[in-house]
Amino acid sequence: MIAATDPACAHDELDRVGYVVLEGIKPDKLPALLERFGSNLPYEGEWKYDVRVSAEVATMYTARSFGALHPHLDKYEWAAPPDLVALYGRQADSGGLGRTHLCNMTPFLDGLDDRDRHRLSDVPMTFLADEGLRAVGIDHQHTAPSLDLSDPAEPIFRYSYFYGDFPPDDPGFPALWDRVREWFDEHKQSILLTEDTLLIWRNKVILHGRESFTDVDRHLWRVYLRDA
């Protein structure tokens, strides 16, 4: 982890491994610090989004429940997903649960054979917002191939284990989707966000997930950014 007094090293760490963790960031200093990484991308009209349990959707699949989250690109259902995602710890689960999982999928994508690469880069899928978002009227969806190679230097890998519609005439697609999840589970890094800790990652090829937790007071802020 990098201390709040040394944020200059954070860019190097972000470029090297795709994510960075900074400790000791006070809430009033957060907006200015984030500006050093990219421009704010408001979500539902706000610069940040509260990630905490909501009784309205607590039993559904959503970030605002107690449940585990499968690996996914954040906002896979947007036409242009955020370049960077930040999570900021306000209050951790009292039992140390709710860790965030991250995995850079570049080695997996580089190792695909031609047929699987074709499946991801040439076959459109329809990606839907998750159950919890749809329950509160947020029903974004987007149809596109899973792997966007329009900029070969910065591919975008859309992935959501449950919320992408497979092509019905390709029985190999579900097996490939399972292999993505297996790779993630084998290679993921797990991070517990405690109070005043900031996690930033590159969202294009780094999938993330979350383990379940039990503390109703667990509270994070989530922020979306475009590259500076």
Residue, then its C-alpha position, 0 to 999 in steps of 0.5 A: m500500500i502507498a501512504a497518502t503522503d506519497p501519491a506521486c508513486a501511485h501512478d507508477e503502481l497503477d501503470r505497473v500492475g493495473y491497480v493501486v491502494l492508498e492509505g490515510i486519505k481523508p474524505d475532504k481530500l479525496p476529490a482533489l486526489l482523484e483529479r490527479f488520475g482522471s476526470n470525474l464521470p458522474y453517476e446518477g448525477e453525483w460525483k460518487y455513489d454510496v455502496r452500502v446495504s439497501a433494504e430495497v434490494a438487499t436480497m437481490y444481486t447488486a452491490r447494495s446487498f450482502g451477497a458475493l459479486h461475480p467477476h465483472l467489468d464495471k458498467y459492462e452494460w454502458a456503451a463506454p465503460p469507465d476507464l478507471v474505478a475507485l472504491y473508498g473505504r468509509q466503514a469496513d465490515s466489523g468481521g473483516l469480510g467483504r473483500t474486493h477481488l481484482c484480476n488482470m485478464t490480459p494473460f488470459l486474453d493473450g492465450l486464447d486460440d483463434r476460435d475463442r478470440h473470434r467468439l469474444s471479438d466478433v460475436p455480439m452479446t447483449f449485456l443487461a444491468d443487474e437485477g438490483l439496478r433494474a429493480v430501481g429503474i436503472d435498466h441500461q443495456h448494450t449490445a457489442p462483442s465482449l472483446d473490443l479491439s478497436d484500440p489494440a493498445e487498450p482493449i476492453f473486455r466486457y464480462s458479467y457472468f450472469y447478465g450477458d445473453f449468449p449467442p444461441d447457436d454457439p454451445g462453446f460460449p458458456a464454457l468459455w465464460d466459465r473459463v474466464r471465471e475459473w481464471f479469475d478465481e485462480h489469479k485474483q488479488s483480494i483487498l479489504l478496504t478499511e476506513d480512509t483507504l482508496l483503491i483505484w484500478r484500470n477498468k478495461v481489462i481488470l475484472h473485479g468481484r466481491e466476497s459476501f459480508t454480514d455487517v449492515d454498516r459496511h460503507l464504501w464510496r464508488v467513483y468513476l473516472r475517465d483517463a486524465 
